[in-house]
Amino acid sequence: QVQLVESGGGLVQAGGALRLSCAASGSIGSISRMGWYRQAPGKQRELVARIFSGTVTNYADSVKGRFTISRDNAKNTLYLQMNSLKPEDTAVYYCHALVSRMDYWGQGTQVTVSS
């Protein structure tokens, strides 16, 4: 079992920045991949960024160059640094972990970008 708790969401003006955090606990030693997803009202949940064991990362085209995913193994925490935010980035952001082929999700944190 893995528990994921997100924090860091909020309201920001367009062009601003936020950093999301995801604290992991439980059987974290077996996490093979972690990532951030988002879901806007009326839309499907979509991948934002993910990080594999080590430092391999990939990003959605819409956030490349603006968002950075990172993982601090000592603190068991995943981060998403979001810069140059746009109104279309408004969504609930979810932390995800893949553990022994099982998916774990956090409760989500709201990010709202005003124009």
TORKE-545587 format. One record per atom (N, C-alpha, C): residue number from 1; residue in one letter; chain; atom name; z, y, x. Coordinates in nm, 3 decimals. Layout:
TORKE-545587
<i: NUM aa: A ch: A at: CA z: Z y: Y x: X>
...
This chain:
TORKE-545587
<i: 1 aa: Q ch: A at: N z: 0.000 y: -0.120 x: 0.084>
<i: 1 aa: Q ch: A at: CA z: 0.000 y: 0.000 x: 0.000>
<i: 1 aa: Q ch: A at: C z: 0.000 y: 0.124 x: 0.087>
<i: 2 aa: V ch: A at: N z: -0.077 y: 0.222 x: 0.044>
<i: 2 aa: V ch: A at: CA z: -0.085 y: 0.350 x: 0.112>
<i: 2 aa: V ch: A at: C z: -0.064 y: 0.460 x: 0.009>
<i: 3 aa: Q ch: A at: N z: 0.019 y: 0.556 x: 0.044>
<i: 3 aa: Q ch: A at: CA z: 0.039 y: 0.672 x: -0.043>
<i: 3 aa: Q ch: A at: C z: -0.021 y: 0.794 x: 0.025>
<i: 4 aa: L ch: A at: N z: -0.091 y: 0.875 x: -0.055>
<i: 4 aa: L ch: A at: CA z: -0.158 y: 0.994 x: -0.005>
<i: 4 aa: L ch: A at: C z: -0.113 y: 1.115 x: -0.086>
<i: 5 aa: V ch: A at: N z: -0.071 y: 1.220 x: -0.019>
<i: 5 aa: V ch: A at: CA z: -0.026 y: 1.341 x: -0.087>
<i: 5 aa: V ch: A at: C z: -0.097 y: 1.462 x: -0.028>
<i: 6 aa: E ch: A at: N z: -0.176 y: 1.528 x: -0.111>
<i: 6 aa: E ch: A at: CA z: -0.252 y: 1.646 x: -0.067>
<i: 6 aa: E ch: A at: C z: -0.171 y: 1.773 x: -0.087>
<i: 7 aa: S ch: A at: N z: -0.204 y: 1.873 x: -0.009>
<i: 7 aa: S ch: A at: CA z: -0.147 y: 2.006 x: -0.025>
<i: 7 aa: S ch: A at: C z: -0.244 y: 2.107 x: 0.035>
<i: 8 aa: G ch: A at: N z: -0.220 y: 2.234 x: 0.004>
<i: 8 aa: G ch: A at: CA z: -0.299 y: 2.339 x: 0.066>
<i: 8 aa: G ch: A at: C z: -0.404 y: 2.404 x: -0.021>
<i: 9 aa: G ch: A at: N z: -0.421 y: 2.354 x: -0.143>
<i: 9 aa: G ch: A at: CA z: -0.518 y: 2.417 x: -0.231>
<i: 9 aa: G ch: A at: C z: -0.470 y: 2.552 x: -0.280>
<i: 10 aa: G ch: A at: N z: -0.557 y: 2.623 x: -0.351>
<i: 10 aa: G ch: A at: CA z: -0.518 y: 2.752 x: -0.405>
<i: 10 aa: G ch: A at: C z: -0.638 y: 2.834 x: -0.446>
<i: 11 aa: L ch: A at: N z: -0.613 y: 2.962 x: -0.467>
<i: 11 aa: L ch: A at: CA z: -0.716 y: 3.057 x: -0.507>
<i: 11 aa: L ch: A at: C z: -0.751 y: 3.145 x: -0.388>
<i: 12 aa: V ch: A at: N z: -0.879 y: 3.158 x: -0.361>
<i: 12 aa: V ch: A at: CA z: -0.925 y: 3.239 x: -0.248>
<i: 12 aa: V ch: A at: C z: -1.054 y: 3.310 x: -0.287>
<i: 13 aa: Q ch: A at: N z: -1.077 y: 3.424 x: -0.227>
<i: 13 aa: Q ch: A at: CA z: -1.202 y: 3.495 x: -0.253>
<i: 13 aa: Q ch: A at: C z: -1.316 y: 3.434 x: -0.173>
<i: 14 aa: A ch: A at: N z: -1.436 y: 3.453 x: -0.221>
<i: 14 aa: A ch: A at: CA z: -1.554 y: 3.405 x: -0.151>
<i: 14 aa: A ch: A at: C z: -1.554 y: 3.461 x: -0.008>
<i: 15 aa: G ch: A at: N z: -1.589 y: 3.375 x: 0.086>
<i: 15 aa: G ch: A at: CA z: -1.585 y: 3.413 x: 0.226>
<i: 15 aa: G ch: A at: C z: -1.455 y: 3.382 x: 0.295>
<i: 16 aa: G ch: A at: N z: -1.355 y: 3.346 x: 0.218>
<i: 16 aa: G ch: A at: CA z: -1.225 y: 3.316 x: 0.273>
<i: 16 aa: G ch: A at: C z: -1.214 y: 3.174 x: 0.325>
<i: 17 aa: A ch: A at: N z: -1.091 y: 3.137 x: 0.363>
<i: 17 aa: A ch: A at: CA z: -1.067 y: 3.006 x: 0.422>
<i: 17 aa: A ch: A at: C z: -0.941 y: 2.943 x: 0.365>
<i: 18 aa: L ch: A at: N z: -0.939 y: 2.810 x: 0.364>
<i: 18 aa: L ch: A at: CA z: -0.822 y: 2.732 x: 0.327>
<i: 18 aa: L ch: A at: C z: -0.818 y: 2.609 x: 0.416>
<i: 19 aa: R ch: A at: N z: -0.698 y: 2.556 x: 0.435>
<i: 19 aa: R ch: A at: CA z: -0.685 y: 2.428 x: 0.504>
<i: 19 aa: R ch: A at: C z: -0.609 y: 2.332 x: 0.414>
<i: 20 aa: L ch: A at: N z: -0.674 y: 2.221 x: 0.383>
<i: 20 aa: L ch: A at: CA z: -0.610 y: 2.116 x: 0.305>
<i: 20 aa: L ch: A at: C z: -0.546 y: 2.014 x: 0.399>
<i: 21 aa: S ch: A at: N z: -0.434 y: 1.959 x: 0.354>
<i: 21 aa: S ch: A at: CA z: -0.366 y: 1.855 x: 0.429>
<i: 21 aa: S ch: A at: C z: -0.345 y: 1.734 x: 0.339>
<i: 22 aa: C ch: A at: N z: -0.344 y: 1.617 x: 0.400>
<i: 22 aa: C ch: A at: CA z: -0.320 y: 1.492 x: 0.327>
<i: 22 aa: C ch: A at: C z: -0.224 y: 1.409 x: 0.411>
<i: 23 aa: A ch: A at: N z: -0.101 y: 1.396 x: 0.363>
<i: 23 aa: A ch: A at: CA z: -0.001 y: 1.317 x: 0.434>
<i: 23 aa: A ch: A at: C z: -0.008 y: 1.173 x: 0.387>
<i: 24 aa: A ch: A at: N z: -0.023 y: 1.082 x: 0.481>
<i: 24 aa: A ch: A at: CA z: -0.034 y: 0.940 x: 0.449>
<i: 24 aa: A ch: A at: C z: 0.095 y: 0.867 x: 0.485>
<i: 25 aa: S ch: A at: N z: 0.133 y: 0.772 x: 0.402>
<i: 25 aa: S ch: A at: CA z: 0.250 y: 0.690 x: 0.430>
<i: 25 aa: S ch: A at: C z: 0.224 y: 0.549 x: 0.379>
<i: 26 aa: G ch: A at: N z: 0.305 y: 0.455 x: 0.425>
<i: 26 aa: G ch: A at: CA z: 0.286 y: 0.315 x: 0.386>
<i: 26 aa: G ch: A at: C z: 0.217 y: 0.238 x: 0.498>
<i: 27 aa: S ch: A at: N z: 0.125 y: 0.151 x: 0.462>
<i: 27 aa: S ch: A at: CA z: 0.057 y: 0.065 x: 0.559>
<i: 27 aa: S ch: A at: C z: -0.059 y: 0.139 x: 0.626>
<i: 28 aa: I ch: A at: N z: -0.025 y: 0.250 x: 0.691>
<i: 28 aa: I ch: A at: CA z: -0.130 y: 0.336 x: 0.745>
<i: 28 aa: I ch: A at: C z: -0.194 y: 0.280 x: 0.869>
<i: 29 aa: G ch: A at: N z: -0.132 y: 0.181 x: 0.931>
<i: 29 aa: G ch: A at: CA z: -0.190 y: 0.125 x: 1.052>
<i: 29 aa: G ch: A at: C z: -0.323 y: 0.056 x: 1.028>
<i: 30 aa: S ch: A at: N z: -0.349 y: 0.018 x: 0.903>
<i: 30 aa: S ch: A at: CA z: -0.471 y: -0.055 x: 0.872>
<i: 30 aa: S ch: A at: C z: -0.578 y: 0.033 x: 0.807>
<i: 31 aa: I ch: A at: N z: -0.559 y: 0.163 x: 0.811>
<i: 31 aa: I ch: A at: CA z: -0.660 y: 0.255 x: 0.754>
<i: 31 aa: I ch: A at: C z: -0.782 y: 0.256 x: 0.845>
<i: 32 aa: S ch: A at: N z: -0.898 y: 0.225 x: 0.789>
<i: 32 aa: S ch: A at: CA z: -1.020 y: 0.223 x: 0.869>
<i: 32 aa: S ch: A at: C z: -1.102 y: 0.351 x: 0.853>
<i: 33 aa: R ch: A at: N z: -1.081 y: 0.419 x: 0.743>
<i: 33 aa: R ch: A at: CA z: -1.160 y: 0.539 x: 0.718>
<i: 33 aa: R ch: A at: C z: -1.081 y: 0.629 x: 0.623>
<i: 34 aa: M ch: A at: N z: -1.090 y: 0.760 x: 0.646>
<i: 34 aa: M ch: A at: CA z: -1.030 y: 0.857 x: 0.555>
<i: 34 aa: M ch: A at: C z: -1.131 y: 0.965 x: 0.525>
<i: 35 aa: G ch: A at: N z: -1.112 y: 1.030 x: 0.412>
<i: 35 aa: G ch: A at: CA z: -1.208 y: 1.133 x: 0.377>
<i: 35 aa: G ch: A at: C z: -1.159 y: 1.225 x: 0.267>
<i: 36 aa: W ch: A at: N z: -1.240 y: 1.326 x: 0.242>
<i: 36 aa: W ch: A at: CA z: -1.215 y: 1.420 x: 0.133>
<i: 36 aa: W ch: A at: C z: -1.332 y: 1.413 x: 0.035>
<i: 37 aa: Y ch: A at: N z: -1.298 y: 1.410 x: -0.091>
<i: 37 aa: Y ch: A at: CA z: -1.396 y: 1.414 x: -0.199>
<i: 37 aa: Y ch: A at: C z: -1.358 y: 1.530 x: -0.290>
<i: 38 aa: R ch: A at: N z: -1.452 y: 1.572 x: -0.373>
<i: 38 aa: R ch: A at: CA z: -1.421 y: 1.678 x: -0.469>
<i: 38 aa: R ch: A at: C z: -1.491 y: 1.651 x: -0.602>
<i: 39 aa: Q ch: A at: N z: -1.429 y: 1.707 x: -0.706>
<i: 39 aa: Q ch: A at: CA z: -1.487 y: 1.692 x: -0.839>
<i: 39 aa: Q ch: A at: C z: -1.474 y: 1.824 x: -0.912>
<i: 40 aa: A ch: A at: N z: -1.589 y: 1.882 x: -0.945>
<i: 40 aa: A ch: A at: CA z: -1.594 y: 2.005 x: -1.023>
<i: 40 aa: A ch: A at: C z: -1.601 y: 1.970 x: -1.172>
<i: 41 aa: P ch: A at: N z: -1.562 y: 2.061 x: -1.259>
<i: 41 aa: P ch: A at: CA z: -1.566 y: 2.033 x: -1.403>
<i: 41 aa: P ch: A at: C z: -1.705 y: 1.991 x: -1.448>
<i: 42 aa: G ch: A at: N z: -1.711 y: 1.881 x: -1.521>
<i: 42 aa: G ch: A at: CA z: -1.838 y: 1.833 x: -1.573>
<i: 42 aa: G ch: A at: C z: -1.928 y: 1.764 x: -1.472>
<i: 43 aa: K ch: A at: N z: -1.878 y: 1.744 x: -1.351>
<i: 43 aa: K ch: A at: CA z: -1.959 y: 1.680 x: -1.247>
<i: 43 aa: K ch: A at: C z: -1.890 y: 1.555 x: -1.195>
<i: 44 aa: Q ch: A at: N z: -1.970 y: 1.471 x: -1.129>
<i: 44 aa: Q ch: A at: CA z: -1.915 y: 1.350 x: -1.069>
<i: 44 aa: Q ch: A at: C z: -1.842 y: 1.384 x: -0.939>
<i: 45 aa: R ch: A at: N z: -1.750 y: 1.298 x: -0.904>
<i: 45 aa: R ch: A at: CA z: -1.681 y: 1.313 x: -0.776>
<i: 45 aa: R ch: A at: C z: -1.782 y: 1.292 x: -0.664>
<i: 46 aa: E ch: A at: N z: -1.775 y: 1.376 x: -0.561>
<i: 46 aa: E ch: A at: CA z: -1.871 y: 1.367 x: -0.451>
<i: 46 aa: E ch: A at: C z: -1.799 y: 1.371 x: -0.317>
<i: 47 aa: L ch: A at: N z: -1.862 y: 1.309 x: -0.219>
<i: 47 aa: L ch: A at: CA z: -1.810 y: 1.310 x: -0.084>
<i: 47 aa: L ch: A at: C z: -1.823 y: 1.449 x: -0.024>
<i: 48 aa: V ch: A at: N z: -1.718 y: 1.495 x: 0.041>
<i: 48 aa: V ch: A at: CA z: -1.722 y: 1.621 x: 0.116>
<i: 48 aa: V ch: A at: C z: -1.733 y: 1.591 x: 0.265>
<i: 49 aa: A ch: A at: N z: -1.642 y: 1.509 x: 0.315>
<i: 49 aa: A ch: A at: CA z: -1.641 y: 1.475 x: 0.458>
<i: 49 aa: A ch: A at: C z: -1.556 y: 1.351 x: 0.477>
<i: 50 aa: R ch: A at: N z: -1.586 y: 1.274 x: 0.581>
<i: 50 aa: R ch: A at: CA z: -1.505 y: 1.158 x: 0.613>
<i: 50 aa: R ch: A at: C z: -1.500 y: 1.137 x: 0.762>
<i: 51 aa: I ch: A at: N z: -1.396 y: 1.068 x: 0.804>
<i: 51 aa: I ch: A at: CA z: -1.374 y: 1.042 x: 0.945>
<i: 51 aa: I ch: A at: C z: -1.340 y: 0.896 x: 0.962>
<i: 52 aa: F ch: A at: N z: -1.407 y: 0.834 x: 1.060>
<i: 52 aa: F ch: A at: CA z: -1.386 y: 0.693 x: 1.087>
<i: 52 aa: F ch: A at: C z: -1.286 y: 0.678 x: 1.200>
<i: 53 aa: S ch: A at: N z: -1.252 y: 0.553 x: 1.230>
<i: 53 aa: S ch: A at: CA z: -1.163 y: 0.528 x: 1.343>
<i: 53 aa: S ch: A at: C z: -1.219 y: 0.597 x: 1.466>
<i: 54 aa: G ch: A at: N z: -1.134 y: 0.669 x: 1.534>
<i: 54 aa: G ch: A at: CA z: -1.181 y: 0.749 x: 1.646>
<i: 54 aa: G ch: A at: C z: -1.217 y: 0.887 x: 1.596>
<i: 55 aa: T ch: A at: N z: -1.332 y: 0.937 x: 1.633>
<i: 55 aa: T ch: A at: CA z: -1.367 y: 1.074 x: 1.597>
<i: 55 aa: T ch: A at: C z: -1.501 y: 1.086 x: 1.526>
<i: 56 aa: V ch: A at: N z: -1.560 y: 0.977 x: 1.486>
<i: 56 aa: V ch: A at: CA z: -1.687 y: 0.983 x: 1.416>
<i: 56 aa: V ch: A at: C z: -1.667 y: 1.047 x: 1.280>
<i: 57 aa: T ch: A at: N z: -1.749 y: 1.147 x: 1.249>
<i: 57 aa: T ch: A at: CA z: -1.737 y: 1.218 x: 1.122>
<i: 57 aa: T ch: A at: C z: -1.874 y: 1.232 x: 1.057>
<i: 58 aa: N ch: A at: N z: -1.874 y: 1.249 x: 0.925>
<i: 58 aa: N ch: A at: CA z: -1.995 y: 1.295 x: 0.860>
<i: 58 aa: N ch: A at: C z: -1.959 y: 1.384 x: 0.742>
<i: 59 aa: Y ch: A at: N z: -2.054 y: 1.469 x: 0.706>
<i: 59 aa: Y ch: A at: CA z: -2.032 y: 1.575 x: 0.608>
<i: 59 aa: Y ch: A at: C z: -2.144 y: 1.579 x: 0.505>
<i: 60 aa: A ch: A at: N z: -2.109 y: 1.626 x: 0.387>
<i: 60 aa: A ch: A at: CA z: -2.211 y: 1.658 x: 0.289>
<i: 60 aa: A ch: A at: C z: -2.293 y: 1.776 x: 0.342>
<i: 61 aa: D ch: A at: N z: -2.421 y: 1.777 x: 0.310>
<i: 61 aa: D ch: A at: CA z: -2.508 y: 1.885 x: 0.358>
<i: 61 aa: D ch: A at: C z: -2.457 y: 2.022 x: 0.313>
<i: 62 aa: S ch: A at: N z: -2.397 y: 2.027 x: 0.196>
<i: 62 aa: S ch: A at: CA z: -2.354 y: 2.155 x: 0.139>
<i: 62 aa: S ch: A at: C z: -2.238 y: 2.219 x: 0.215>
<i: 63 aa: V ch: A at: N z: -2.168 y: 2.140 x: 0.298>
<i: 63 aa: V ch: A at: CA z: -2.052 y: 2.196 x: 0.368>
<i: 63 aa: V ch: A at: C z: -2.068 y: 2.195 x: 0.520>
<i: 64 aa: K ch: A at: N z: -2.178 y: 2.141 x: 0.569>
<i: 64 aa: K ch: A at: CA z: -2.199 y: 2.136 x: 0.714>
<i: 64 aa: K ch: A at: C z: -2.195 y: 2.276 x: 0.773>
<i: 65 aa: G ch: A at: N z: -2.123 y: 2.288 x: 0.884>
<i: 65 aa: G ch: A at: CA z: -2.113 y: 2.416 x: 0.950>
<i: 65 aa: G ch: A at: C z: -2.003 y: 2.505 x: 0.896>
<i: 66 aa: R ch: A at: N z: -1.946 y: 2.467 x: 0.781>
<i: 66 aa: R ch: A at: CA z: -1.839 y: 2.548 x: 0.722>
<i: 66 aa: R ch: A at: C z: -1.706 y: 2.473 x: 0.716>
<i: 67 aa: F ch: A at: N z: -1.711 y: 2.343 x: 0.695>
<i: 67 aa: F ch: A at: CA z: -1.591 y: 2.261 x: 0.683>
<i: 67 aa: F ch: A at: C z: -1.576 y: 2.172 x: 0.806>
<i: 68 aa: T ch: A at: N z: -1.451 y: 2.145 x: 0.842>
<i: 68 aa: T ch: A at: CA z: -1.421 y: 2.056 x: 0.953>
<i: 68 aa: T ch: A at: C z: -1.311 y: 1.959 x: 0.913>
<i: 69 aa: I ch: A at: N z: -1.339 y: 1.831 x: 0.927>
<i: 69 aa: I ch: A at: CA z: -1.238 y: 1.729 x: 0.898>
<i: 69 aa: I ch: A at: C z: -1.175 y: 1.684 x: 1.029>
<i: 70 aa: S ch: A at: N z: -1.045 y: 1.660 x: 1.025>
<i: 70 aa: S ch: A at: CA z: -0.976 y: 1.612 x: 1.144>
<i: 70 aa: S ch: A at: C z: -0.857 y: 1.527 x: 1.102>
<i: 71 aa: R ch: A at: N z: -0.806 y: 1.452 x: 1.198>
<i: 71 aa: R ch: A at: CA z: -0.697 y: 1.359 x: 1.168>
<i: 71 aa: R ch: A at: C z: -0.598 y: 1.362 x: 1.282>
<i: 72 aa: D ch: A at: N z: -0.472 y: 1.380 x: 1.249>
<i: 72 aa: D ch: A at: CA z: -0.364 y: 1.378 x: 1.347>
<i: 72 aa: D ch: A at: C z: -0.289 y: 1.247 x: 1.329>
<i: 73 aa: N ch: A at: N z: -0.318 y: 1.151 x: 1.414>
<i: 73 aa: N ch: A at: CA z: -0.258 y: 1.018 x: 1.398>
<i: 73 aa: N ch: A at: C z: -0.107 y: 1.022 x: 1.422>
<i: 74 aa: A ch: A at: N z: -0.061 y: 1.110 x: 1.508>
<i: 74 aa: A ch: A at: CA z: 0.083 y: 1.119 x: 1.536>
<i: 74 aa: A ch: A at: C z: 0.160 y: 1.165 x: 1.411>
<i: 75 aa: K ch: A at: N z: 0.096 y: 1.250 x: 1.331>
<i: 75 aa: K ch: A at: CA z: 0.161 y: 1.301 x: 1.210>
<i: 75 aa: K ch: A at: C z: 0.115 y: 1.229 x: 1.085>
<i: 76 aa: N ch: A at: N z: 0.026 y: 1.131 x: 1.101>
<i: 76 aa: N ch: A at: CA z: -0.029 y: 1.057 x: 0.986>
<i: 76 aa: N ch: A at: C z: -0.084 y: 1.152 x: 0.881>
<i: 77 aa: T ch: A at: N z: -0.157 y: 1.251 x: 0.927>
<i: 77 aa: T ch: A at: CA z: -0.207 y: 1.355 x: 0.838>
<i: 77 aa: T ch: A at: C z: -0.356 y: 1.379 x: 0.860>
<i: 78 aa: L ch: A at: N z: -0.427 y: 1.394 x: 0.749>
<i: 78 aa: L ch: A at: CA z: -0.568 y: 1.429 x: 0.748>
<i: 78 aa: L ch: A at: C z: -0.581 y: 1.574 x: 0.707>
<i: 79 aa: Y ch: A at: N z: -0.674 y: 1.645 x: 0.768>
<i: 79 aa: Y ch: A at: CA z: -0.695 y: 1.786 x: 0.737>
<i: 79 aa: Y ch: A at: C z: -0.840 y: 1.813 x: 0.698>
<i: 80 aa: L ch: A at: N z: -0.857 y: 1.920 x: 0.624>
<i: 80 aa: L ch: A at: CA z: -0.990 y: 1.973 x: 0.597>
<i: 80 aa: L ch: A at: C z: -0.983 y: 2.124 x: 0.610>
<i: 81 aa: Q ch: A at: N z: -1.040 y: 2.176 x: 0.716>
<i: 81 aa: Q ch: A at: CA z: -1.048 y: 2.320 x: 0.735>
<i: 81 aa: Q ch: A at: C z: -1.174 y: 2.369 x: 0.666>
<i: 82 aa: M ch: A at: N z: -1.157 y: 2.460 x: 0.571>
<i: 82 aa: M ch: A at: CA z: -1.269 y: 2.510 x: 0.493>
<i: 82 aa: M ch: A at: C z: -1.285 y: 2.659 x: 0.519>
<i: 83 aa: N ch: A at: N z: -1.397 y: 2.696 x: 0.578>
<i: 83 aa: N ch: A at: CA z: -1.428 y: 2.835 x: 0.608>
<i: 83 aa: N ch: A at: C z: -1.548 y: 2.881 x: 0.526>
<i: 84 aa: S ch: A at: N z: -1.566 y: 3.010 x: 0.518>
<i: 84 aa: S ch: A at: CA z: -1.680 y: 3.069 x: 0.446>
<i: 84 aa: S ch: A at: C z: -1.694 y: 3.008 x: 0.308>
<i: 85 aa: L ch: A at: N z: -1.586 y: 3.004 x: 0.236>
<i: 85 aa: L ch: A at: CA z: -1.586 y: 2.939 x: 0.105>
<i: 85 aa: L ch: A at: C z: -1.676 y: 3.012 x: 0.006>
<i: 86 aa: K ch: A at: N z: -1.737 y: 2.934 x: -0.081>
<i: 86 aa: K ch: A at: CA z: -1.827 y: 2.984 x: -0.184>
<i: 86 aa: K ch: A at: C z: -1.774 y: 2.946 x: -0.321>
<i: 87 aa: P ch: A at: N z: -1.812 y: 3.021 x: -0.424>
<i: 87 aa: P ch: A at: CA z: -1.768 y: 2.984 x: -0.560>
<i: 87 aa: P ch: A at: C z: -1.804 y: 2.841 x: -0.597>
<i: 88 aa: E ch: A at: N z: -1.916 y: 2.791 x: -0.547>
<i: 88 aa: E ch: A at: CA z: -1.956 y: 2.654 x: -0.579>
<i: 88 aa: E ch: A at: C z: -1.870 y: 2.548 x: -0.509>
<i: 89 aa: D ch: A at: N z: -1.779 y: 2.589 x: -0.423>
<i: 89 aa: D ch: A at: CA z: -1.683 y: 2.496 x: -0.363>
<i: 89 aa: D ch: A at: C z: -1.563 y: 2.471 x: -0.455>
<i: 90 aa: T ch: A at: N z: -1.557 y: 2.546 x: -0.565>
<i: 90 aa: T ch: A at: CA z: -1.446 y: 2.529 x: -0.660>
<i: 90 aa: T ch: A at: C z: -1.447 y: 2.388 x: -0.717>
<i: 91 aa: A ch: A at: N z: -1.333 y: 2.320 x: -0.704>
<i: 91 aa: A ch: A at: CA z: -1.321 y: 2.181 x: -0.749>
<i: 91 aa: A ch: A at: C z: -1.179 y: 2.133 x: -0.725>
<i: 92 aa: V ch: A at: N z: -1.151 y: 2.015 x: -0.775>
<i: 92 aa: V ch: A at: CA z: -1.030 y: 1.943 x: -0.735>
<i: 92 aa: V ch: A at: C z: -1.067 y: 1.858 x: -0.614>
<i: 93 aa: Y ch: A at: N z: -0.992 y: 1.871 x: -0.508>
<i: 93 aa: Y ch: A at: CA z: -1.020 y: 1.798 x: -0.385>
<i: 93 aa: Y ch: A at: C z: -0.923 y: 1.681 x: -0.372>
<i: 94 aa: Y ch: A at: N z: -0.980 y: 1.564 x: -0.343>
<i: 94 aa: Y ch: A at: CA z: -0.902 y: 1.441 x: -0.335>
<i: 94 aa: Y ch: A at: C z: -0.910 y: 1.382 x: -0.194>
<i: 95 aa: C ch: A at: N z: -0.798 y: 1.336 x: -0.148>
<i: 95 aa: C ch: A at: CA z: -0.791 y: 1.262 x: -0.023>
<i: 95 aa: C ch: A at: C z: -0.816 y: 1.114 x: -0.052>
<i: 96 aa: H ch: A at: N z: -0.887 y: 1.048 x: 0.037>
<i: 96 aa: H ch: A at: CA z: -0.921 y: 0.906 x: 0.018>
<i: 96 aa: H ch: A at: C z: -0.893 y: 0.830 x: 0.147>
<i: 97 aa: A ch: A at: N z: -0.848 y: 0.706 x: 0.131>
<i: 97 aa: A ch: A at: CA z: -0.830 y: 0.616 x: 0.245>
<i: 97 aa: A ch: A at: C z: -0.886 y: 0.478 x: 0.210>
<i: 98 aa: L ch: A at: N z: -0.955 y: 0.418 x: 0.305>
<i: 98 aa: L ch: A at: CA z: -1.006 y: 0.282 x: 0.289>
<i: 98 aa: L ch: A at: C z: -0.918 y: 0.191 x: 0.373>
<i: 99 aa: V ch: A at: N z: -0.852 y: 0.097 x: 0.307>
<i: 99 aa: V ch: A at: CA z: -0.757 y: 0.008 x: 0.374>
<i: 99 aa: V ch: A at: C z: -0.789 y: -0.134 x: 0.332>
<i: 100 aa: S ch: A at: N z: -0.832 y: -0.215 x: 0.428>
<i: 100 aa: S ch: A at: CA z: -0.863 y: -0.356 x: 0.399>
<i: 100 aa: S ch: A at: C z: -0.951 y: -0.367 x: 0.275>
<i: 101 aa: R ch: A at: N z: -1.055 y: -0.286 x: 0.273>
<i: 101 aa: R ch: A at: CA z: -1.156 y: -0.285 x: 0.166>
<i: 101 aa: R ch: A at: C z: -1.101 y: -0.236 x: 0.032>
<i: 102 aa: M ch: A at: N z: -0.983 y: -0.178 x: 0.033>
<i: 102 aa: M ch: A at: CA z: -0.928 y: -0.122 x: -0.090>
<i: 102 aa: M ch: A at: C z: -0.926 y: 0.030 x: -0.080>
<i: 103 aa: D ch: A at: N z: -0.954 y: 0.095 x: -0.192>
<i: 103 aa: D ch: A at: CA z: -0.959 y: 0.241 x: -0.198>
<i: 103 aa: D ch: A at: C z: -0.827 y: 0.297 x: -0.248>
<i: 104 aa: Y ch: A at: N z: -0.778 y: 0.398 x: -0.177>
<i: 104 aa: Y ch: A at: CA z: -0.657 y: 0.469 x: -0.218>
<i: 104 aa: Y ch: A at: C z: -0.692 y: 0.617 x: -0.232>
<i: 105 aa: W ch: A at: N z: -0.632 y: 0.680 x: -0.335>
<i: 105 aa: W ch: A at: CA z: -0.660 y: 0.821 x: -0.364>
<i: 105 aa: W ch: A at: C z: -0.531 y: 0.899 x: -0.379>
<i: 106 aa: G ch: A at: N z: -0.537 y: 1.026 x: -0.339>
<i: 106 aa: G ch: A at: CA z: -0.428 y: 1.116 x: -0.367>
<i: 106 aa: G ch: A at: C z: -0.441 y: 1.171 x: -0.508>
<i: 107 aa: Q ch: A at: N z: -0.347 y: 1.256 x: -0.544>
<i: 107 aa: Q ch: A at: CA z: -0.345 y: 1.309 x: -0.681>
<i: 107 aa: Q ch: A at: C z: -0.440 y: 1.428 x: -0.699>
<i: 108 aa: G ch: A at: N z: -0.488 y: 1.483 x: -0.589>
<i: 108 aa: G ch: A at: CA z: -0.581 y: 1.595 x: -0.595>
<i: 108 aa: G ch: A at: C z: -0.513 y: 1.729 x: -0.581>
<i: 109 aa: T ch: A at: N z: -0.587 y: 1.824 x: -0.527>
<i: 109 aa: T ch: A at: CA z: -0.538 y: 1.962 x: -0.516>
<i: 109 aa: T ch: A at: C z: -0.651 y: 2.057 x: -0.556>
<i: 110 aa: Q ch: A at: N z: -0.618 y: 2.156 x: -0.637>
<i: 110 aa: Q ch: A at: CA z: -0.720 y: 2.247 x: -0.690>
<i: 110 aa: Q ch: A at: C z: -0.755 y: 2.354 x: -0.588>
<i: 111 aa: V ch: A at: N z: -0.885 y: 2.372 x: -0.569>
<i: 111 aa: V ch: A at: CA z: -0.937 y: 2.483 x: -0.489>
<i: 111 aa: V ch: A at: C z: -1.025 y: 2.568 x: -0.579>
<i: 112 aa: T ch: A at: N z: -0.994 y: 2.695 x: -0.589>
<i: 112 aa: T ch: A at: CA z: -1.071 y: 2.788 x: -0.671>
<i: 112 aa: T ch: A at: C z: -1.117 y: 2.904 x: -0.584>
<i: 113 aa: V ch: A at: N z: -1.248 y: 2.926 x: -0.583>
<i: 113 aa: V ch: A at: CA z: -1.307 y: 3.034 x: -0.504>
<i: 113 aa: V ch: A at: C z: -1.365 y: 3.137 x: -0.600>
<i: 114 aa: S ch: A at: N z: -1.312 y: 3.257 x: -0.593>
<i: 114 aa: S ch: A at: CA z: -1.360 y: 3.363 x: -0.683>
<i: 114 aa: S ch: A at: C z: -1.470 y: 3.443 x: -0.615>
<i: 115 aa: S ch: A at: N z: -1.561 y: 3.493 x: -0.698>
<i: 115 aa: S ch: A at: CA z: -1.676 y: 3.569 x: -0.644>
<i: 115 aa: S ch: A at: C z: -1.645 y: 3.717 x: -0.636>
